[in-house]
Amino acid sequence: MTNINTAFGLRPLGVNGSGPNSAGLTEYRIASNNTDDIWQGSPVIGSNAGFITRLASATGDQANPVGVFVGCQYVDAVTREPRWSNYWPGGGALAAAPIKAYVVDNPNQLFLVAASAAFASDAALQAAVFANANLANGNAGVDATGISTATLDVTTLATTANHLLRVVGISDDASNADRTAAGIGLIVRFNRHFNAPVGTTTGLFA
């Protein structure tokens, strides 16, 4: 049966060794002159001005993410009323008011991500666990839904240390269990996280 998963970016699951996701968020800021859309499920990085923004690279290779964006709040420049949105539309906010971004930023957070392609065999799927990988479409999304179109790029699975993600498991989901089709759910964490104890500013603004 074809998997029902489509691209949705990174979806919070839980943290290492814990129960279900508690949806813990931290508030950051988006610069009012940031014209880059940021979609729900998108990894975000810090800027050298103290704001968060989307990945510069669609793959995320060598970036040290702050976390995953889940939504924002800002004052509409036309109506002067507060707006809550699951994505930042790249404009439309009153410059004098802060743009509050909500980010899942625990360095031990686990995420669900859809695989970009099929796997050649059950053994190949199992071998993805503990491998590293980059994203496909890591800085893209759909404005109509506000959802990221990022998937795990199956072709990048390797031991390469600089890759953005590390696979730690395979989702136990019968509706997305067909390894001969794209969309299998993989459980991942960030390979390098800015808030980790060994975090570094190298790649922060990549």
C-alpha positions as CSV (number, residue, x, y, z in Angstrom):
1,M,0.0,0.0,0.0
2,T,1.4,3.5,-0.9
3,N,2.3,5.6,2.1
4,I,-0.1,8.3,3.0
5,N,2.7,10.6,4.3
6,T,3.5,13.7,2.3
7,A,6.2,16.3,3.0
8,F,5.5,18.1,6.3
9,G,9.0,19.2,7.5
10,L,10.1,18.1,11.0
11,R,7.3,17.2,13.4
12,P,8.1,17.1,17.1
13,L,7.7,13.7,18.7
14,G,9.4,13.7,22.1
15,V,12.9,13.8,23.6
16,N,15.4,11.1,24.1
17,G,14.3,8.7,26.8
18,S,11.0,10.4,27.4
19,G,7.3,9.9,26.8
20,P,5.1,11.7,24.2
21,N,6.0,15.2,23.0
22,S,5.1,18.0,25.5
23,A,5.2,20.7,22.9
24,G,7.7,22.8,24.9
25,L,8.5,26.0,23.0
26,T,10.8,28.9,23.3
27,E,10.0,32.4,22.1
28,Y,12.5,34.1,19.7
29,R,12.2,37.1,17.4
30,I,12.0,37.5,13.6
31,A,13.3,40.7,12.1
32,S,10.6,42.9,10.6
33,N,12.6,43.2,7.4
34,N,13.0,39.5,7.0
35,T,11.3,38.8,3.6
36,D,12.0,35.0,3.7
37,D,9.0,32.9,4.4
38,I,9.4,30.4,7.3
39,W,7.0,27.5,7.3
40,Q,5.8,25.3,10.2
41,G,8.2,22.4,10.5
42,S,11.2,24.3,9.1
43,P,14.5,24.2,10.9
44,V,15.7,27.7,11.8
45,I,19.0,29.2,12.5
46,G,20.2,32.3,14.3
47,S,21.3,35.5,12.6
48,N,24.2,37.7,13.6
49,A,21.6,40.4,14.6
50,G,20.0,38.1,17.2
51,F,16.9,37.0,15.2
52,I,15.9,33.6,13.9
53,T,15.6,32.9,10.2
54,R,15.2,29.9,7.8
55,L,18.0,27.7,6.6
56,A,20.1,29.4,3.9
57,S,20.7,26.0,2.2
58,A,17.9,23.6,1.2
59,T,19.9,20.7,2.5
60,G,20.9,22.2,5.8
61,D,24.3,20.7,5.5
62,Q,26.8,22.1,8.1
63,A,24.1,24.3,9.7
64,N,23.7,24.4,13.5
65,P,20.0,24.9,14.0
66,V,18.4,26.6,16.9
67,G,15.3,24.4,16.5
68,V,12.2,23.9,14.5
69,F,9.7,26.7,13.8
70,V,6.0,26.0,14.7
71,G,4.4,29.4,14.3
72,C,4.5,33.1,15.1
73,Q,2.6,36.1,16.4
74,Y,2.8,39.6,15.0
75,V,0.7,42.8,14.6
76,D,-0.8,43.2,11.1
77,A,0.6,46.4,9.5
78,V,-2.8,47.2,7.9
79,T,-5.4,46.3,10.5
80,R,-3.1,47.0,13.6
81,E,-4.5,43.8,15.1
82,P,-2.6,40.8,16.4
83,R,-2.2,37.8,14.1
84,W,-1.3,34.2,15.0
85,S,0.1,32.2,12.1
86,N,1.7,28.8,11.6
87,Y,4.1,30.4,9.2
88,W,5.9,33.7,8.7
89,P,4.8,35.1,5.3
90,G,7.8,37.3,4.7
91,G,6.1,40.6,5.5
92,G,3.0,42.3,6.5
93,A,3.9,43.0,10.1
94,L,3.9,46.4,11.9
95,A,7.6,47.2,12.1
96,A,7.3,48.8,15.5
97,A,5.9,45.7,17.2
98,P,7.9,42.5,17.9
99,I,7.4,39.5,15.7
100,K,7.4,36.6,18.1
101,A,8.5,33.2,16.8
102,Y,7.9,29.9,18.6
103,V,10.5,27.3,18.2
104,V,11.0,23.7,19.5
105,D,14.6,24.1,20.6
106,N,15.5,21.3,23.0
107,P,18.8,19.8,21.7
108,N,17.5,16.4,22.7
109,Q,14.2,16.8,20.8
110,L,13.2,14.0,18.4
111,F,11.3,14.7,15.2
112,L,9.3,12.7,12.6
113,V,10.2,13.4,9.0
114,A,9.1,11.8,5.8
115,A,11.6,10.0,3.6
116,S,12.0,11.6,0.1
117,A,12.2,8.3,-1.7
118,A,11.7,4.5,-1.5
119,F,14.3,2.1,0.0
120,A,15.7,-0.7,-2.0
121,S,15.1,-3.3,0.6
122,D,14.1,-3.9,4.2
123,A,17.8,-4.1,5.0
124,A,18.4,-0.7,3.4
125,L,15.7,0.8,5.5
126,Q,17.1,-0.7,8.7
127,A,20.5,0.5,7.8
128,A,19.3,4.1,7.8
129,V,19.1,3.9,11.6
130,F,22.2,5.6,13.1
131,A,23.2,7.1,9.7
132,N,23.3,10.9,9.0
133,A,21.4,12.7,6.3
134,N,20.5,16.1,4.9
135,L,17.1,17.5,4.0
136,A,15.5,18.0,0.6
137,N,13.6,21.3,0.4
138,G,14.7,22.3,3.8
139,N,14.0,25.9,3.2
140,A,10.7,25.6,1.2
141,G,7.0,25.2,2.0
142,V,3.5,25.8,0.8
143,D,2.0,29.2,1.6
144,A,-1.6,28.0,1.3
145,T,-1.1,25.6,4.2
146,G,1.9,27.2,5.9
147,I,3.6,23.8,6.1
148,S,7.2,23.0,5.2
149,T,7.9,20.7,2.3
150,A,11.1,19.4,3.8
151,T,11.8,15.6,3.6
152,L,14.8,13.5,4.6
153,D,16.9,13.1,1.4
154,V,17.4,9.4,1.2
155,T,20.2,9.7,-1.3
156,T,22.4,11.5,1.4
157,L,22.2,8.8,4.0
158,A,25.8,8.1,5.1
159,T,28.2,8.5,8.0
160,T,29.1,12.1,6.9
161,A,29.5,14.1,10.1
162,N,28.4,17.4,8.7
163,H,25.0,16.2,7.6
164,L,22.1,18.0,9.4
165,L,20.2,15.0,10.8
166,R,20.9,11.7,12.5
167,V,18.3,8.9,12.1
168,V,17.5,7.2,15.4
169,G,14.5,5.1,14.5
170,I,11.7,4.2,12.1
171,S,8.2,5.2,12.7
172,D,5.8,2.4,13.7
173,D,3.0,3.5,11.5
174,A,1.1,0.9,9.5
175,S,-0.2,3.5,7.1
176,N,3.3,4.6,6.2
177,A,5.2,1.3,6.2
178,D,5.7,0.7,2.5
179,R,9.5,0.9,2.0
180,T,9.0,0.6,-1.8
181,A,7.4,4.1,-1.8
182,A,8.4,7.6,-0.6
183,G,7.0,8.8,2.7
184,I,8.2,6.3,5.3
185,G,8.4,8.1,8.6
186,L,11.9,8.3,10.1
187,I,12.7,9.5,13.6
188,V,15.6,11.9,13.7
189,R,17.4,14.5,15.8
190,F,19.7,17.3,14.9
191,N,23.3,16.1,14.4
192,R,24.6,19.5,15.5
193,H,22.4,21.8,17.6
194,F,23.3,25.3,18.6
195,N,22.0,24.8,22.2
196,A,23.8,21.5,22.8
197,P,26.5,21.6,25.5
198,V,29.1,21.2,22.8
199,G,27.4,23.7,20.5
200,T,29.5,26.0,18.4
201,T,28.8,29.2,16.5
202,T,30.5,27.6,13.4
203,G,27.7,27.1,10.9
204,L,25.2,29.0,13.0
205,F,24.5,31.5,10.2
206,A,24.9,29.0,7.3
